[in-house]
């Protein structure tokens, strides 16, 4: 039958009362955590305990009444006539929020652990330029959430078209093109091959804190500690102990990274339908997002030598948002093989490889400038020899030399990786030493282009370029001015294109 779902104002699932109650109780207890800890350690008297129990009982009753009233006064519906999504909420003061369809930027579903236990979802609506969630429905059933997600995606582009029930029941097996799921083994590979340096940093910070505490104690018991140090084993035994500790630290860092990957990307499923890419993932907070091609501003594909050997690639998709909220609008999809990355490219871009392409490289002055910047700390550290008694000239020379060699090699490799390609319809930027990154931007989605030339670039005819989009910027520095005709061509492509990307 033909009908407009959600046309009549309706409430959340009834279990939402319990969700609101538990959330409010948790927030209240969190606000009084210091008092709770104090009472646990001091042990309250019998009379005090009675008053605490009575207080908690009264508070629970009041919160329950508040939760019920909040649930009853929380209403949402779709106003098809005025083309708006409308929400009404408030216990003491009623607030009406109406979002026009053309302002809706992103809609998605997410579930916390508590919501999964109660079998409800959060439904979030974000608008372009918004600094926060405009609308968040905390307790909506899975069926209604999927229907509402499908409706708001469709009505934004088809204001006048009435949607029938079969069209808005969500993703069905008939319109699925392909599905990619992350297995347990793939999640383990991702955790082992990526971002383990973060785990090392966390462990280093932990040991630095312990070191500072031990140093404070050592100043008070220097004689005792010196006697203990004199009894330590010889050099070979010390090296063995050091290697053992290093292996343990490395294992812990990998373990931390693997755990983080499992929490963020557990049960990741990427499905292409006729109109969108459906992404669902997360253990602690399960999120479901629907991505439409024209809303994608920037696409990044990242891998490193280990991941490439394992056929693993990470895709970052940037959506339009305000300048202060760009990070929030970046969606990371790890663990894709090369074939799936090609499928994503083919779906997001009707013609992934187009027409002519011109390659631009940075001038060597960029390398010289970066080498100067990275070598300044090594040269400045020579003052440590004069002001720190424990640092000898030989030690400083070894450490500064090691840093300089690594920094110089790294900057040379980074410089050689920098490439900008301008094709018929796309701008590509490639860079990276360990993590190889390729950024892709459709020319017609560019909001503006900044071209500036510092005084010291004039003699060498160099300019800096920044391509501005609603999903972030792509910059390329110290490029020859022969790029300017291509920039003019890009302005022509932007002005002559009538396609919408919001």
C-alpha positions in Angstrom: 0.0 0.0 0.0 1.1 3.6 -0.5 1.7 5.5 2.7 4.1 7.9 4.2 5.7 6.3 7.2 6.4 8.4 10.3 3.9 11.0 9.1 2.1 10.8 12.5 4.1 11.9 15.6 5.3 8.8 17.5 7.3 7.9 20.6 10.4 5.8 21.1 10.2 2.2 22.1 8.7 1.7 25.6 12.0 0.1 26.8 13.3 3.6 26.3 12.0 4.5 29.7 14.4 2.0 31.3 17.2 3.2 29.1 16.6 6.9 30.1 16.3 5.8 33.8 19.6 3.8 33.8 21.4 6.6 31.9 20.3 9.3 34.3 21.1 7.1 37.4 24.6 6.4 35.9 25.2 10.1 35.3 24.1 11.1 38.8 26.4 8.4 40.4 29.3 9.5 38.2 28.8 13.1 39.5 29.1 11.8 43.1 32.0 9.4 42.6 34.2 11.2 45.1 31.7 10.8 47.9 31.0 7.2 47.0 34.7 6.4 47.1 35.1 8.2 50.5 32.2 6.2 52.0 33.6 2.9 50.7 36.9 3.6 52.4 35.7 5.1 55.7 32.8 2.7 56.2 29.6 4.6 57.2 27.8 4.0 60.4 24.4 2.2 60.5 22.4 5.4 60.8 24.3 7.0 57.9 23.8 3.9 55.8 20.0 4.1 56.4 20.0 7.7 55.3 22.0 6.8 52.2 19.6 4.0 51.2 16.6 6.3 51.8 18.2 9.0 49.7 19.0 6.6 46.9 15.4 5.3 47.0 13.9 8.8 46.8 16.3 9.8 44.0 15.5 6.6 42.1 11.7 7.3 42.3 12.3 10.9 41.1 14.5 9.8 38.2 11.9 7.2 37.3 9.1 9.8 37.2 11.4 12.1 35.1 12.2 9.3 32.7 8.5 8.5 32.2 7.6 12.1 31.5 10.6 12.6 29.2 9.6 9.5 27.3 5.9 10.7 27.0 6.9 14.1 25.7 9.6 12.9 23.3 7.9 12.8 19.8 9.2 12.7 16.3 7.8 12.6 12.8 8.4 13.4 9.2 6.5 16.4 7.7 6.3 15.5 4.1 4.3 18.6 3.2 7.0 21.0 4.5 9.8 18.6 3.7 11.1 18.5 7.3 12.1 16.0 10.0 10.5 17.2 13.3 11.3 16.4 16.9 9.6 17.6 20.1 11.2 17.1 23.5 11.5 18.6 27.0 10.2 17.9 30.5 9.8 21.4 31.9 10.3 23.4 28.7 9.2 22.0 25.4 11.6 22.3 22.5 10.6 21.9 18.8 13.3 21.1 16.3 12.6 21.0 12.6 15.3 20.1 10.1 14.6 20.7 6.4 15.5 17.7 4.1 18.0 19.8 2.2 20.0 20.5 5.4 20.3 16.9 6.4 24.0 15.9 5.8 24.4 12.5 7.4 22.1 10.0 9.2 23.3 6.9 10.9 22.5 4.3 13.5 24.6 3.3 16.6 24.2 1.0 19.6 26.0 1.0 22.9 26.4 -2.2 24.9 23.4 -1.2 27.1 21.3 -0.5 24.0 22.2 -3.9 22.5 21.1 -5.6 25.8 17.8 -3.7 25.6 17.6 -4.3 21.8 17.2 -0.7 20.8 19.2 1.8 18.7 20.3 5.4 18.7 19.3 7.2 15.5 21.4 10.3 14.8 20.7 13.1 12.2 23.5 15.6 11.5 23.3 18.7 9.3 25.9 20.5 7.2 27.8 23.0 9.2 26.5 21.7 12.5 28.9 21.5 15.5 26.8 18.8 17.3 24.2 16.2 16.7 21.0 18.1 15.7 18.7 15.1 16.6 19.5 12.0 18.5 16.7 9.4 19.2 18.1 7.1 21.9 15.7 4.2 21.9 14.2 3.2 18.5 13.7 -0.4 17.4 15.9 -1.9 14.7 13.1 -2.1 12.2 12.0 1.5 12.6 15.6 2.7 12.6 16.4 1.0 9.3 13.1 2.4 7.8 13.8 5.9 9.0 17.4 5.7 7.7 16.2 4.7 4.2 13.5 7.3 4.1 15.7 10.3 5.1 18.3 9.2 2.5 15.7 9.0 -0.2 13.5 12.0 0.6 16.4 14.4 0.6 16.9 13.7 -3.1 13.2 13.1 -4.0 11.1 15.6 -2.1 8.0 15.2 -4.1 8.2 11.4 -4.6 6.0 9.3 -2.2 7.7 6.2 -0.9 5.9 2.9 -0.7 6.5 0.4 2.0 8.7 -2.0 -0.2 11.0 0.9 -1.0 11.7 1.9 2.6 12.2 -1.3 4.5 15.9 -1.0 4.3 18.5 -3.2 2.6 17.1 -6.4 1.1 18.9 -9.3 -0.4 17.5 -8.3 -3.9 19.4 -5.0 -4.0 22.7 -6.1 -2.5 25.6 -6.1 -5.0 28.4 -7.4 -2.8 29.3 -7.7 0.9 32.7 -7.5 2.6 33.1 -8.7 6.2 36.1 -8.7 8.5 37.0 -12.1 9.9 38.6 -12.7 13.3 41.9 -13.5 11.5 41.7 -10.2 9.4 41.1 -8.2 12.6 44.2 -9.9 14.2 46.3 -9.0 11.1 45.2 -5.4 11.2 46.1 -5.1 14.9 49.5 -6.6 14.4 50.4 -4.6 11.3 49.1 -1.1 12.2 49.5 1.6 14.7 51.5 -0.4 17.3 53.7 2.6 17.9 50.7 4.1 19.8 50.8 1.1 22.2 54.6 1.8 22.6 53.9 5.4 23.4 51.2 4.5 26.0 53.6 2.0 27.7 56.5 4.6 27.5 54.3 7.1 29.2 53.4 4.6 31.9 57.1 3.7 32.6 58.1 7.4 32.5 55.5 8.1 35.3 57.0 5.2 37.3 60.5 6.5 36.6 59.7 9.9 38.0 58.3 8.4 41.2 61.3 6.1 41.6 63.6 9.0 41.0 62.0 10.9 43.8 62.4 7.9 46.1 66.0 7.3 45.0 67.0 10.8 46.2 66.0 9.8 49.7 67.6 6.4 49.6 70.6 6.9 47.3 73.0 4.8 49.4 70.7 1.7 49.6 70.0 1.9 45.8 73.7 2.2 45.0 74.4 -0.9 47.1 71.7 -2.8 45.1 73.1 -1.6 41.8 76.6 -2.8 42.7 75.1 -6.3 43.2 73.5 -6.5 39.7 74.8 -9.2 37.2 77.5 -8.6 34.6 77.1 -7.0 31.1 75.8 -10.2 29.3 73.2 -10.8 32.0 72.1 -7.1 31.8 71.7 -7.3 28.0 69.6 -10.5 28.4 67.4 -8.8 30.9 67.1 -5.7 28.6 66.1 -7.8 25.6 63.6 -9.8 27.7 62.0 -6.5 28.9 62.0 -5.1 25.3 60.2 -8.2 24.0 57.6 -8.0 26.8 57.0 -4.2 26.1 56.6 -4.9 22.3 54.2 -7.7 23.0 52.1 -5.5 25.3 52.0 -2.7 22.7 50.8 -5.1 20.0 48.2 -6.5 22.5 46.9 -3.0 23.2 46.6 -2.3 19.5 44.9 -5.6 18.7 42.4 -5.0 21.6 41.7 -1.4 20.3 41.1 -2.8 16.7 38.7 -5.4 18.0 36.7 -2.9 20.0 36.4 -0.4 17.1 36.0 -2.7 14.1 34.4 -5.9 15.5 31.9 -7.4 13.1 32.6 -4.8 10.4 30.4 -5.3 7.4 30.5 -3.2 4.2 27.6 -3.8 1.8 27.0 -2.1 -1.6 23.3 -1.6 -2.5 21.8 0.1 -5.5 22.1 3.6 -4.0 24.7 3.5 -1.2 27.4 1.8 0.8 26.1 0.4 4.1 28.8 0.2 6.8 28.2 -1.4 10.2 30.9 -2.0 12.8 31.9 -1.7 16.5 31.9 -3.8 19.7 31.5 -1.1 22.4 29.5 1.2 20.2 28.0 -0.4 17.1 27.5 2.1 14.3 25.6 1.8 11.1 26.2 4.4 8.4 24.8 4.8 4.8 27.2 6.5 2.4 26.1 8.0 -0.9 28.6 8.7 -3.7 27.8 12.4 -4.2 28.3 13.1 -0.5 31.8 11.8 -0.5 34.3 14.7 -0.6 37.7 13.0 -0.2 38.9 9.4 -0.5 42.1 8.2 1.1 43.6 4.7 0.5 46.4 3.9 3.0 48.7 0.8 3.4 52.2 0.0 4.5 54.6 -2.7 3.3 53.4 -5.3 5.9 49.8 -4.6 5.2 50.4 -4.6 1.4 52.0 -8.1 1.7 48.9 -9.2 3.7 46.7 -7.6 1.0 45.2 -5.1 3.5 44.2 -1.5 2.8 42.6 1.1 4.9 40.1 3.5 3.3 39.2 6.9 4.8 36.0 8.6 3.4 35.5 12.3 4.3 32.0 13.7 4.2 31.0 17.3 4.1 31.0 19.1 7.5 31.9 22.3 9.2 35.6 23.2 9.5 35.7 22.5 13.2 34.1 19.0 12.9 36.0 17.6 9.9 37.5 14.8 12.0 34.0 13.6 13.1 32.9 13.3 9.4 35.9 11.0 8.5 34.9 7.4 8.3 37.7 4.8 8.5 37.2 1.3 6.9 40.2 -1.0 7.5 41.0 -4.5 6.3 39.9 -4.2 2.7 41.6 -6.2 0.1 42.6 -4.7 -3.2 39.6 -6.1 -5.1 37.2 -4.5 -2.5 39.0 -1.2 -2.7 38.5 -1.3 -6.5 34.8 -2.0 -6.0 34.5 0.9 -3.6 36.2 3.2 -6.1 33.9 2.0 -8.9 30.8 2.6 -6.9 31.8 6.1 -5.5 33.1 7.3 -8.9 31.3 6.5 -12.2 34.6 6.8 -14.1 37.5 6.2 -11.7 40.2 6.6 -14.4 39.5 9.5 -16.7 41.1 11.3 -19.6 44.5 13.0 -19.6 46.7 13.2 -16.5 49.6 15.5 -15.7 52.1 14.8 -13.0 53.7 17.5 -10.8 56.6 17.1 -8.4 57.8 19.5 -5.7 60.9 21.5 -6.1 64.1 20.5 -4.2 63.9 23.6 -2.2 61.2 21.9 -0.2 63.6 19.1 0.7 66.3 21.6 1.7 63.9 23.4 3.9 62.7 20.3 5.7 66.3 19.0 6.2 67.2 22.3 7.9 64.1 22.0 10.1 64.8 18.5 11.3 68.5 19.0 11.8 68.1 22.1 14.0 67.1 20.0 17.1 70.3 17.8 16.6 72.5 20.9 16.5 70.7 22.6 19.4 71.1 19.5 21.5 74.9 20.1 21.7 74.2 22.4 24.6 73.2 19.4 26.6 76.9 18.4 26.7 77.7 21.7 28.6 74.7 21.8 30.9 74.0 18.2 31.8 76.8 16.4 33.7 75.6 12.9 32.9 75.8 13.4 29.1 79.3 12.9 27.6 80.4 14.3 24.3 80.7 10.8 22.8 77.2 9.9 23.9 75.8 13.1 22.5 77.7 12.6 19.2 76.3 9.1 18.8 72.7 10.0 19.6 72.7 13.2 17.5 74.4 11.4 14.6 71.9 8.5 14.7 69.0 11.0 14.8 70.4 13.0 11.9 70.9 10.0 9.7 67.4 8.7 10.3 65.9 12.1 9.9 67.7 12.8 6.6 66.9 9.4 5.1 63.2 9.8 6.1 62.9 13.3 4.6 64.5 12.2 1.4 62.1 9.3 1.0 59.2 11.5 1.9 60.2 14.1 -0.7 60.6 11.4 -3.4 57.1 10.1 -2.6 55.3 13.4 -3.0 53.3 13.4 -6.3 50.3 15.5 -7.5 48.3 14.3 -10.5 45.6 16.3 -12.3 43.4 14.3 -14.6 40.2 15.2 -16.5 37.9 14.8 -13.5 40.2 14.1 -10.5 43.0 15.5 -8.3 45.3 12.8 -6.9 48.0 13.3 -4.2 50.4 10.5 -3.3 52.8 10.6 -0.3 54.3 8.5 2.5 57.4 6.6 3.6 56.0 3.7 5.7 52.3 4.4 5.4 51.7 4.9 1.6 48.7 7.3 1.1 46.8 8.2 -2.0 44.2 10.9 -1.7 41.5 11.4 -4.4 39.2 14.4 -5.0 36.7 15.0 -7.7 37.3 18.4 -9.3 33.6 19.5 -9.4 33.5 19.1 -5.5 36.2 21.7 -5.0 34.9 24.7 -3.1 37.9 26.9 -3.7 41.6 26.8 -4.7 44.3 28.9 -2.9 47.5 29.8 -4.9 50.1 31.8 -3.0 53.7 32.6 -3.6 56.1 33.7 -0.9 58.8 36.3 -1.8 61.6 33.7 -1.8 59.7 31.6 -4.4 59.5 34.3 -7.1 62.9 33.7 -8.7 62.3 30.0 -9.0 58.7 30.5 -10.2 57.3 28.3 -7.5 53.8 28.4 -5.8 51.9 26.6 -3.1 48.5 25.1 -3.9 45.7 24.2 -1.5 42.5 22.6 -2.8 39.6 23.3 -0.3 36.6 21.0 0.0 33.8 20.6 2.5 35.5 17.4 3.8 39.1 18.8 4.2 42.0 20.2 2.2 44.7 18.8 -0.1 47.8 20.9 -0.2 50.9 20.7 -2.4 53.9 23.0 -1.9 56.8 24.3 -4.0 55.3 23.3 -7.4 56.3 25.0 -10.6 54.0 27.8 -12.0 53.3 25.7 -15.1 50.5 24.2 -13.0 48.5 27.4 -13.3 46.9 26.6 -16.7 45.6 23.4 -15.1 44.2 25.3 -12.2 42.4 27.6 -14.6 41.0 24.5 -16.4 39.8 23.2 -13.0 38.0 26.5 -12.4 36.2 26.1 -15.7 35.2 22.5 -14.8 33.8 23.6 -11.5 31.8 26.6 -12.9 30.4 24.6 -15.9 29.3 21.6 -13.8 25.8 21.6 -12.4 26.0 18.4 -10.3 25.1 18.7 -6.6 27.4 17.2 -4.0 25.6 18.2 -0.7 
